[in-house]
Amino acid sequence: MRPIYRFFFQTLCGWRIRDERTTPLDRYIVVVAPHTSNWDFFVGLAVRSLARMGDAKYLAKQSLFKPPIGWVFRALGGYPVDRSKHNNLVDAVVAMFQRGEITKIAITPEGTRKYQPHWKTGFHHMATKAGVPIILCTFDYPAKEVIITDPFTLTSDPEADIVRMKDWFRPHKGKNPEDGIR
């Protein structure tokens, strides 16, 4: 599959991947931002393969997992999230890490493709409780560049960490920049 992704994503479309990870990690949470388009899904699939992120899973809205094509999202590593309910998602993901059901998972902290001034903090709590690092990943559409970082240092203050993350993400523009990080 990797040669197919390489041909379409890199050769045909001209994207580059700047992978700044210096140490291989077995377990982590990938924070992907800005999430402004459905195209991010396809870019993410290519990046997962080309950057050798192995079995990285992802969280997505529950409506994507309904018939007739819901099985495709599951087969590609998706886990549905019912955003209309408080369903203890943090503890569920932590438990999946602890059971070894997942070792890597991608999360978009905005929780939607539209501009969201306040990010959800669940990913921070998941990482802290599961004892896994966070790496940052951005899809910079104007530059046609994906950047993946080394682990981002977390503190005990999720809000301050999110401010630092947003500062890192802000220069990178999504497919629809008006919905990006401000």
N, C-alpha and C positions, 0 to 999 in steps of 0.2 A: 504493500500500500504506500510505503514511503516514497518510492519513485514516482508514483502517480501524483501524490501531493507536491513533491518537488517540482515536477513538470508544470502543473497548473499554478501553484502558489508562487513559486520562485521564478521559474523560467518564463512562463506565459504572462503572469500578472506582475512580475517584477518586485515582489516583496522580499525583504531581508529579515533575518532573525539575529538579533544581538543578544546572545545568551551570556550573561555576566556571572552565572553561577560558577564558583570556584571549587566547591566541594560537592560531591554527589550526596544527595539526600534520599533516604528511603521513604520518609513520610513528611508531608507538608500540606499546607493550604495555600492555593494560588489565589491571590486577590487580583481580579481582572477589572480594569477600569480605563477609560470611561466606556460604559456599555451604552451605545446609542443606536444600535441597528441590529436587525435580525442577521445581517451578514457576519456579525461577530461570532456566531455559532460556527460557521464554516471556516472562518479564520482560526478559531480555536481548535477545531478538529485537525487542521493542517499543522498548527503549531505543536499540538500534543504529539503528533507523530514525528515531525521533523526535529523537534527539540528533545526527542526521546524521553517524554514524560510518562511513558509506559501506560499503566492502567489508571491514569488520572480520571476521576469521575467528575460530575458537575451537578449542581442544583439548578432546577428550572421550574417555572410555574407549572402547576398541576394540569392546566388545560392542554398543554402540549402532549400529554401522555394518554389522551383519550383516543379511542378508535376513530378512524381506521389506521392512522400512522403512529400512534403512541408507542407501539412496540419498537419502532426505529429509534426513538429517543432513549428508551431503556437499553436497547442493544448497544447503543453508542456510549453507555455509561451514565445515563441520566438518572437522577433521583427527583421525583416530583415534590413540590412544596405547595401546600395549600396556604396561600397568603391571606385568606379570609379568616383564618383561625390562629390562635396562639396554641401551637401544638408541641411546644418544648423541642423545637428543632435542634437547638444547641446540644441538649443532652442526647438526642437521638444520634447526631453526628459524632459526638464524643464516644458514645457506645460503639458505633461502627468502627471507629479508629481502634478502640480497645479490643474489640473482637477480631480485628484484622480484616474486616469486611471491606474496608477502604484503607488505602495508604496515602492517597493524594486526592485532593478534591479542589475544584475551581469554584469560586464564588464571586459574584458581582455585588459589591456592597451597596450599590444604589438600589438594587432590588427591582429595577425597571429600566426601560430604555430612555425614558424622558428625564429631563433635568431633575435632580433630587438634591436639595441643599443639605439634607441630613441623611447621612449614611446609617445603615443599621449596624449595630455593634456585635451582632451574633458571631460573626467570623472571628472576632478578637477573643470572645469568650470560648469559642470552640478550640482555638489554638492553645489558649492558656490551660483550659481544663484537660485537653488531650495531650498536652506537652509536646506539641508539634510546632515547627517554625512556620512563619508566613513568608512567602516570596511574592513579589509584585510583578505583574505582567500587564503591559499596555499594548494596544493595537493602534499605532499612530498612522492613520489613513493617509494624510497628505504626504508624509515621508515614506509611506509604504514600508514601515519598519515595526517589528515587534521587539520589545525589550523585556527581558526576563532578568530579575535581580537575584543577587545573593540574599540570604535571609534578612528580613527587616527586623530590627531589634524592637521588641515590644516592652512596654513598661506596664505598671499596674494602673495606668490611666488611659482607658480606651479612647476617650475623646481627644486627648492630646496626641495620641498615636495616629488617630484619623486625620488630624490637622496636618501632621508631618507627611502622612501618605498622600493627602490631597496636594500638598506642596510639590511632591515628587511627580504625581500624575498630571498636574495642571498644564504643563507645556505640551503635552501630547494630546492630539486632537482625534476624536472618534470620527466615524463616518458622517455623523450629523453633529458638527461642532457646537451648534446652538444648544444641544442637550448635554454637553459635556460639563466638566468640573469648572466651577467659577471661583 
